[in-house]
Amino acid sequence: MFSYSPHSPTPDEFAELVAESMINHGSASGQLVFDRRGFALLVKGPQGQANKQIYLNNFYRDYCLSDGQKREEILLRASTVDDEPVNTTDANKKCLVAHIQDRWSAEKLRLASLKLGVPSTPLGRRSSAPYMVLADHFAISVSHESDNPLVDFTASVIDDASLDDAVASATENLRRKPPLQFESVIQGDSDEQILHASISSETDHIARILQAKQIESLTVPGKHLIFLINQGYILVTGTSSEQGLMYAYSQLRPAQTQPRPLPPIPILLERGRYSRYRIPRESLWHFFFREMELRYLCNICKSQQEILQSKFSHLIQGNQLADFELARDDDGKLFSYCAVTERMPALIPKTDCVYFQNRNGRAASASLKRLFEDWPGLFQETDFYPPRYLMTQFPDTAQLAKIGHDARFE
């Protein structure tokens, strides 16, 4: 966890410190201009062109995490860095690369940037770690290959370049690398090639799922279904293959026990578009994958609750945080729930069921889906990930009676 110094400058003040240091060290060979939106210092020439561009995000973060002599060293590094301006010409786009990771990693950096007060990025977001959702719980980021794939995002995408344009450029860079090497895997006595797997030690390897044409050229039963087992292992099977789902489950299960596992979420690739795939209930593997997903969500919800109650407590403004819990119904199927008490306001996680507890015990229970449909005024959306909804009022006696008790969860 980060530990921030209580005596940290604002972003504007930090930019002034760096500018003063640049002048003192003779590294400001022109007019200094502060680009607040990109959080950068520009050294402009006589014609107004940017001869040098110093991005301050990382330096500012390190400065706030340090004190004393260490801060002086960070200021010196920031003021003497030899950095040519980054632009979005074709020549510079070649150095961009796409990275894919779990969205929770991106969310933690977003929260950190909010705490530090990092200004908007060129995309208009408040975070220094913007992302786009690939499939519910995955994130795509773009960076220079040699830099941190999340924090240095603004050093790669500047001006009015969109995230989509940056991802397209990074994908083109991936295409220049050797093609993916897929191996056929045959299960049991079947002669059918039911899936293709590729294993690599390259850290950016799984970003190659953006190479849609190559993956869609593979022959699989049904539509193309992708599982990201870990940072170096892509598994592709078909939506009609029970054997493929079985093999994917056998690979995901041990991977989920490793530190920072990727989401065990199936990704459907169809005509170059990616979407969340939900395994049909009639499949033998529906409930196996459902349980794996619920356990994954439970773990990251607990991590979210820990950091929101500690380092980032100012972001929840004293609201109660309901726990994300798991239980089994009478048929032995796992479901998620949270318990809401009369202590309001409260931030509740996205669960299958909500229990309402008053001084007399459990007063009502219902699926979150039904509550949204019948009592939408009870909840307000927030920008937290994993999702949390704000409740400012506990249901009154009449509402509790109408909600009743859902027999599936009792």
C-alpha positions, -999 to 999 in steps of 0.1 A, spaced: 0 0 0 11 35 -6 21 57 23 18 94 14 36 122 31 11 146 48 32 176 35 28 172 -2 25 200 -27 -5 203 -51 2 194 -87 5 231 -97 30 237 -69 50 207 -79 52 220 -115 65 253 -101 92 234 -81 103 215 -112 103 247 -133 125 265 -108 149 236 -106 151 235 -144 160 272 -145 186 267 -118 202 238 -136 202 255 -170 180 228 -186 152 253 -196 165 264 -230 134 283 -239 101 295 -225 86 272 -199 48 265 -202 28 244 -178 3 221 -196 -21 215 -168 -44 191 -187 -15 168 -196 4 175 -163 36 184 -182 61 212 -186 68 223 -222 100 240 -232 90 261 -262 113 275 -289 113 310 -305 86 299 -329 64 285 -302 71 249 -310 76 224 -281 113 215 -281 110 195 -249 81 180 -229 85 167 -193 56 146 -180 52 150 -143 28 122 -132 55 97 -121 78 123 -106 49 138 -87 38 104 -73 74 96 -62 78 130 -47 46 126 -26 57 92 -14 92 105 -3 107 132 19 140 149 27 170 142 5 150 118 -17 127 146 -28 157 167 -39 169 138 -60 135 134 -76 134 171 -84 168 169 -100 158 139 -121 126 157 -133 145 189 -141 173 173 -161 155 146 -180 163 145 -217 129 139 -233 118 147 -268 82 157 -272 58 128 -278 34 132 -306 9 110 -324 25 108 -358 29 75 -375 66 73 -366 59 77 -329 29 54 -329 52 25 -335 64 26 -299 29 22 -284 19 -12 -271 -14 -24 -256 -15 -41 -222 -44 -61 -208 -48 -67 -171 -76 -71 -145 -96 -39 -142 -91 -40 -104 -54 -31 -109 -64 -1 -130 -90 9 -104 -64 10 -76 -42 33 -96 -73 55 -104 -80 58 -67 -44 66 -60 -45 94 -86 -77 108 -71 -60 109 -37 -30 127 -52 -52 152 -71 -37 143 -105 -55 165 -131 -75 153 -161 -57 134 -188 -60 143 -225 -90 120 -226 -108 141 -201 -107 115 -173 -96 124 -138 -73 94 -135 -37 89 -146 -46 53 -153 -75 54 -178 -88 22 -192 -115 8 -214 -134 -23 -205 -128 -52 -227 -151 -76 -210 -167 -67 -177 -135 -71 -156 -106 -66 -180 -89 -33 -188 -68 -22 -218 -41 4 -213 -15 18 -237 21 28 -230 56 30 -243 70 -5 -241 98 6 -217 74 24 -192 49 15 -166 18 4 -187 -7 23 -165 8 53 -148 26 66 -179 -4 65 -201 -4 103 -206 32 101 -218 20 81 -247 -13 96 -257 -14 133 -259 -33 162 -275 -68 150 -286 -59 113 -295 -86 90 -283 -81 58 -264 -95 39 -294 -69 55 -317 -41 46 -293 -53 10 -289 -55 7 -327 -19 20 -330 -8 -4 -303 -25 -33 -320 -7 -24 -352 25 -26 -333 15 -60 -320 9 -72 -355 45 -65 -364 56 -91 -339 58 -128 -349 24 -144 -351 9 -163 -322 18 -200 -321 -13 -220 -313 -12 -256 -304 -41 -280 -309 -53 -298 -278 -74 -330 -281 -94 -342 -251 -103 -379 -246 -110 -400 -276 -122 -372 -297 -105 -366 -331 -118 -331 -333 -95 -302 -327 -116 -286 -300 -93 -257 -289 -61 -239 -295 -37 -227 -267 -7 -205 -268 19 -201 -240 45 -174 -239 67 -156 -214 62 -122 -230 47 -98 -205 25 -82 -232 15 -115 -247 -22 -116 -238 -27 -82 -254 -25 -101 -286 -61 -111 -282 -66 -78 -300 -53 -96 -331 -89 -106 -339 -83 -118 -374 -57 -143 -365 -78 -157 -337 -110 -158 -358 -90 -178 -384 -88 -207 -360 -113 -236 -365 -134 -241 -333 -169 -255 -327 -193 -226 -326 -182 -190 -320 -147 -181 -307 -144 -181 -270 -113 -167 -253 -100 -173 -217 -70 -154 -204 -55 -179 -180 -25 -157 -169 -3 -130 -184 13 -155 -208 -14 -180 -216 -43 -175 -240 -68 -203 -245 -92 -203 -274 -121 -227 -277 -156 -227 -292 -190 -219 -276 -203 -253 -287 -175 -273 -270 -182 -288 -236 -147 -304 -238 -133 -270 -244 -150 -255 -214 -138 -284 -193 -102 -278 -203 -105 -241 -198 -118 -247 -162 -90 -271 -155 -65 -244 -165 -82 -215 -148 -87 -232 -114 -50 -234 -104 -43 -200 -120 -69 -184 -97 -48 -194 -66 -19 -173 -78 -12 -137 -68 -32 -111 -88 -51 -136 -109 -68 -124 -141 -106 -126 -142 -119 -160 -150 -144 -145 -174 -151 -159 -209 -147 -134 -237 -167 -139 -269 -150 -128 -301 -174 -123 -330 -167 -103 -362 -138 -85 -346 -159 -74 -315 -153 -86 -280 -181 -91 -254 -188 -108 -221 -200 -144 -227 -223 -161 -202 -222 -199 -204 -258 -212 -209 -274 -226 -178 -280 -259 -196 -243 -264 -199 -227 -288 -175 -200 -261 -168 -223 -232 -161 -223 -235 -123 -186 -243 -122 -176 -211 -139 -203 -192 -120 -187 -203 -87 -152 -194 -99 -164 -159 -109 -182 -153 -76 -150 -163 -56 -129 -139 -78 -154 -111 -72 -155 -118 -35 -118 -115 -32 -115 -82 -51 -145 -67 -32 -127 -75 1 -95 -58 -13 -117 -28 -23 -132 -26 11 -99 -27 28 -83 2 9 -115 23 9 -116 20 47 -79 29 51 -59 49 26 -88 62 6 -114 67 33 -120 103 22 -136 89 -10 -164 72 8 -172 102 31 -181 81 61 -206 59 43 -210 23 56 -195 -4 34 -216 -36 31 -197 -68 28 -197 -90 -3 -205 -125 11 -211 -160 -4 -236 -187 7 -253 -218 -8 -290 -222 -14 -310 -253 -7 -298 -269 -40 -262 -263 -31 -257 -235 -56 -234 -206 -46 -248 -171 -46 -236 -137 -34 -253 -115 -9 -249 -84 12 -266 -74 45 -279 -38 49 -287 -24 83 -304 8 93 -271 26 95 -273 49 65 -259 60 41 -243 28 29 -224 16 -2 -235 -19 -12 -218 -42 -36 -234 -57 -67 -246 -91 -54 -273 -116 -62 -293 -109 -30 -298 -81 -5 -308 -88 31 -324 -60 51 -316 -62 88 -334 -40 114 -334 -42 152 -357 -72 151 -335 -92 128 -340 -100 91 -368 -78 79 -368 -86 41 -348 -101 13 -348 -98 -25 -326 -101 -55 -308 -69 -64 -323 -71 -99 -358 -70 -85 -350 -41 -62 -336 -21 -91 -368 -28 -111 -393 -21 -84 -376 4 -61 -350 22 -83 -351 52 -60 -334 33 -33 -301 33 -51 -276 57 -67 -249 46 -91 -212 54 -82 -180 51 -103 -164 25 -80 -151 -8 -94 -162 -34 -84 -196 -17 -86 -211 -2 -55 -244 15 -51 -252 43 -27 -283 38 -4 -292 69 16 -324 56 31 -334 23 47 -368 10 34 -397 20 56 -421 -5 72 -444 -5 42 -416 -9 17 -401 -38 37 -435 -55 37 -438 -52 -1 -402 -64 -6 -410 -95 15 -387 -125 18 -373 -142 -13 -376 -180 -7 -346 -186 -30 -322 -169 -5 -339 -178 28 
